[in-house]
């Protein structure tokens, strides 16, 4: 199970780190949207009002935490609400990309599966 946690954490951490850092450093330019919809309007509103910076910083921080074994469980646990929020966003506002978000959620759950640490939260 430890290997599954490690693989899931690395696969999840790579895009979180790259896309989180891209918001601040601009490694690659995001293409402008071809058409507008409610989901894109919300993303643009978040970007224009500064909220997207906090989301990107969270992705970057949690991605780094997933790479470090000592903080892997905490990183997965703290990223779980973001994954669930992304799922809700894509279910309600922007159905395209739903498959990727489901993959992110599954990887997040697999990266956080640690019986000892989970039982420590419950007890």
C-alpha positions as CSV (number, residue, x, y, z in Angstrom):
1,X,0.0,0.0,0.0
2,X,2.9,2.3,0.7
3,X,4.0,2.1,-3.0
4,X,0.4,3.0,-4.1
5,X,0.5,6.0,-1.8
6,X,3.9,7.1,-3.1
7,X,2.9,6.7,-6.8
8,X,-0.4,8.5,-6.3
9,X,1.3,11.3,-4.4
10,X,3.9,11.9,-7.1
11,X,1.4,11.8,-9.9
12,X,-0.8,14.2,-8.1
13,X,2.1,16.5,-6.9
14,X,3.6,17.1,-10.3
15,X,0.7,19.0,-11.9
16,X,-0.1,20.8,-8.6
17,X,3.5,22.1,-8.4
18,X,3.8,23.0,-12.1
19,X,0.4,24.6,-12.4
20,X,0.6,26.3,-9.0
21,X,4.0,27.8,-9.9
22,X,2.8,28.7,-13.4
23,X,0.3,31.2,-11.9
24,X,3.2,33.2,-10.4
25,X,6.1,32.6,-12.8
26,X,4.3,32.0,-16.1
27,X,6.3,29.1,-17.5
28,X,3.8,28.7,-20.3
29,X,1.0,30.9,-21.5
30,X,-2.6,29.7,-21.0
31,X,-4.6,30.0,-24.2
32,X,-7.5,32.5,-24.1
33,X,-11.0,30.8,-23.9
34,X,-12.8,30.4,-27.2
35,X,-16.2,31.0,-25.7
36,X,-17.5,32.2,-22.4
37,X,-19.6,30.2,-20.0
38,X,-20.5,30.5,-16.3
39,X,-17.5,28.4,-15.2
40,X,-15.0,30.5,-17.2
41,X,-16.6,33.7,-15.9
42,X,-16.2,32.5,-12.3
43,X,-12.5,31.6,-13.0
44,X,-11.9,35.0,-14.5
45,X,-13.6,36.7,-11.6
46,X,-11.4,34.7,-9.1
47,X,-8.3,35.7,-11.1
48,X,-9.3,39.4,-11.3
49,X,-10.1,39.7,-7.6
50,X,-7.0,37.9,-6.3
51,X,-8.6,34.7,-5.0
52,X,-6.9,32.6,-7.6
53,X,-3.5,33.5,-6.1
54,X,-4.5,31.9,-2.9
55,X,-5.8,28.8,-4.7
56,X,-2.5,28.5,-6.7
57,X,-0.4,29.0,-3.6
58,X,-2.4,26.2,-1.9
59,X,-1.8,23.9,-4.9
60,X,1.9,24.7,-4.9
61,X,2.2,24.2,-1.1
62,X,0.2,21.0,-1.0
63,X,2.1,19.6,-4.1
64,X,5.4,20.1,-2.3
65,X,4.0,18.5,0.9
66,X,3.0,15.5,-1.1
67,X,6.5,15.0,-2.3
68,X,8.0,15.1,1.2
69,X,7.2,11.8,3.0
70,X,6.9,13.3,6.5
71,X,4.2,15.7,5.2
72,X,2.5,13.5,2.6
73,X,-0.5,12.6,4.7
74,X,-1.0,16.3,5.8
75,X,-0.7,17.5,2.2
76,X,-3.2,15.0,1.0
77,X,-5.6,15.8,3.8
78,X,-5.4,19.6,3.3
79,X,-5.8,19.2,-0.5
80,X,-8.9,17.1,-0.2
81,X,-11.3,20.1,0.2
82,X,-9.8,21.7,-2.9
83,X,-10.3,18.4,-4.9
84,X,-13.9,18.2,-3.7
85,X,-14.4,21.9,-4.6
86,X,-13.1,21.3,-8.1
87,X,-15.4,18.3,-8.4
88,X,-18.4,20.5,-7.4
89,X,-17.3,23.3,-9.8
90,X,-17.1,20.9,-12.7
91,X,-20.3,19.1,-11.9
92,X,-22.3,22.4,-11.7
93,X,-20.6,24.9,-13.9
94,X,-18.2,23.4,-16.4
95,X,-18.7,19.7,-17.2
96,X,-15.7,19.6,-19.5
97,X,-12.7,18.5,-17.5
98,X,-14.7,16.3,-15.2
99,X,-12.7,13.2,-15.9
100,X,-9.5,14.9,-14.9
101,X,-11.0,16.2,-11.7
102,X,-12.2,12.7,-10.9
103,X,-8.7,11.4,-11.4
104,X,-7.3,14.1,-9.2
105,X,-9.8,13.2,-6.4
106,X,-9.0,9.4,-6.7
107,X,-5.2,10.2,-6.6
108,X,-5.8,12.5,-3.6
109,X,-7.6,9.8,-1.7
110,X,-5.0,7.2,-2.6
111,X,-2.2,9.5,-1.5
112,X,-3.8,10.1,1.9
113,X,-4.6,6.4,2.7
114,X,-2.5,5.7,5.7
115,X,-4.2,3.5,8.3
116,X,-2.1,4.6,11.2
117,X,-2.5,8.3,10.6
118,X,-6.2,8.0,9.8
119,X,-6.8,6.1,13.0
120,X,-4.9,8.8,14.9
121,X,-7.4,11.4,13.6
122,X,-10.4,9.3,14.6
123,X,-9.2,8.2,18.1
